[in-house]
C-alpha cells in the first residue's frame, strides 16, 4: 500500500515537471496562424466586415513576420529586441487606427487590455515577489 502511494506520487511529480518543461520551451506561433487567429478574434470582438478583417490580417501578418526577423537578428540581446519591437508595434498601432473607426478602435483597445489580463504578468523564473 505504501509502495504504491510512493510510486503514484513520483509519477504525478514526473508528469508535472514534464508539463512545466514543455510549456517553458514552446515555440513562437507561426506568423500565418497568428495572423489568422488575431484577425478572427478581432472580427468577432469588433464585428468587422470581411474587407476590414483582411486588412487586419495583412497588418498582423506583416508585424509577426517582422517580429520573427527581429528575434533572429537579435538572438540573445533582449534590450535590442525590445527597442526594435517598439517601432514595429507603434507602426502597427498607427496603421490599425487608420483602418478602424473611432468606436472600433476604442473596442480594440479594450480587447487588447482584456487579452493582456488573460495572459497575466510577464516574466517569471527567479524573480522575487515584492
Secondary structure as UniProt FT lines:
FT   HELIX           2..24
FT   HELIX           31..46
FT   HELIX           50..73
FT   TURN            74..76
FT   HELIX           78..99
FT   HELIX           102..119
FT   TURN            125..126
//
